[in-house]
Amino acid sequence: MARRSGILHRSNGIPLAAKVAALRGRGLARAKEEIRLTVESLIDEGFERETDPTGHPWAPRKPPTGGWPLLQLTRKMFRSFIVAVSSRKVVVKNTALSAQGRPYPLFHQRGTRKMQARRMVPSKGMPSRWRAEIDRAVARALKAVR
């Protein structure tokens, strides 16, 4: 989520871009929409389960703590994700800023010297579960336009 966290996904040795780029018109639009909805759903699921994209639990809060779900006191960060899909890549952005105007989600994604990272989107590589879900989204789109 480093303000811009691009994800270029490869599937079975064939770049996602090749599969999606082979589509035209409504088929391409449908594939992009399926992928966007899938990535948004995966991000939502991570917040609900309080896990990173690989399924590892987020670090617990340091005491004293509140009773709200991790990273969801105001839900501003959760609601600020933007997923953009082109025929070549998926870009995930988060527009939430701290009171000082800093990209607050970036601190959680990467961690700091005082706070452990709580990754919300993949930082490097594509977790196998995300890969499988995106593959299914592309397959649904291909099936729908045939």
Long-range contacts (C-beta under 8 A, 24 or more apart in sequence): 1-81, 1-92, 1-93, 1-94, 1-105, 1-106, 1-109, 1-119, 1-120, 1-121, 2-106, 2-109, 2-110, 2-123, 3-93, 3-94, 3-103, 3-106, 4-91, 4-92, 4-93, 5-91, 5-92, 5-93, 5-109, 5-121, 5-122, 5-123, 6-89, 6-90, 6-91, 7-39, 7-89, 7-90, 7-91, 7-92, 7-121, 7-122, 7-126, 8-88, 8-89, 8-90, 9-89, 9-90, 9-126, 9-130, 9-131, 9-134, 10-126, 11-131, 11-134, 11-135, 11-138, 12-135, 16-134, 16-138, 17-87, 17-88, 17-89, 19-138, 19-142, 20-87, 20-138, 21-87, 21-88, 23-141, 23-142, 23-145, 26-145, 27-141, 27-142, 27-144, 27-145, 28-87, 30-141, 30-144, 30-145, 31-137, 31-138, 31-141, 31-142, 32-85, 32-86, 32-87, 33-85, 33-141, 34-137, 34-138, 34-140, 34-141, 35-85, 35-90, 35-134, 35-137, 35-138, 35-141, 36-83, 36-84, 36-85, 36-90, 37-137, 38-133, 38-134, 38-136, 38-137, 39-83, 39-85, 39-90, 39-92, 39-130, 39-134, 40-81, 40-83, 41-133, 42-129, 42-130, 42-133, 43-81, 43-83, 43-92, 43-120, 43-121, 46-120, 47-71, 47-72, 47-78, 47-120, 52-118, 52-119, 52-120, 53-119, 53-120, 53-121, 53-122, 53-127, 53-129, 53-130, 54-127, 54-129, 55-127, 55-129, 58-118, 59-116, 59-117, 59-118, 70-118, 71-108, 71-118, 71-120, 77-104, 77-105, 77-108, 80-105, 81-120, 90-134, 92-121, 94-120
